[in-house]
Amino acid sequence: MRQWRAVHPELDTGPMEVIGRINRCAALLQQAEDAPLRRAGLSRPEFDLLGALRRTGHELTPGELARETFSSGAAVTKRLKQLTERGLVERRGDARDRRVAHVRLTDAGRDLVDGILPEQLAYETAVLSVLAPQGQRELAGLLAELLGRLEGRMGALRA
């Protein structure tokens, strides 16, 4: 911040302080959280698809998975192909509309998600333990508010 203020003393660089820290935290968290995924041979986007299927508890169409994971349809199709080849998901055609597929976790996919999730939650708990419970709640609330506004703005920009 000092360097930017020296170069552009007329600019308020305060927002950079917040956004920069959020970005740095996100990068460090992602790096550590992806370790168990790498050991399982999964990418973050692949795990996100598996996680969406696990937490909803039912079959989803590729379009629903795209919306659930904020991914493009093409990206979901590619990931589903890889996950199907690995035996982690199964695709079933719709009886009424052959253009529609339904995707579900296999037992191996469910076991993989259920094996990775506790390790990720333990890591997140350890990271957040530096904050008091009240601080964690405050941070969660502030981030939820920011995220809601960003998602609303992005939705408005897409329209």
Secondary structure as GFF3:
##gff-version 3
##sequence-region A 1 159
A	DSSP	alpha_helix	2	7	.	.	.	ID=ss1
A	DSSP	alpha_helix	14	39	.	.	.	ID=ss2
A	DSSP	alpha_helix	44	56	.	.	.	ID=ss3
A	DSSP	alpha_helix	62	69	.	.	.	ID=ss4
A	DSSP	alpha_helix	73	85	.	.	.	ID=ss5
A	DSSP	beta_strand	89	93	.	.	.	ID=ss6
A	DSSP	beta_strand	101	105	.	.	.	ID=ss7
A	DSSP	alpha_helix	107	128	.	.	.	ID=ss8
A	DSSP	alpha_helix	133	158	.	.	.	ID=ss9
###
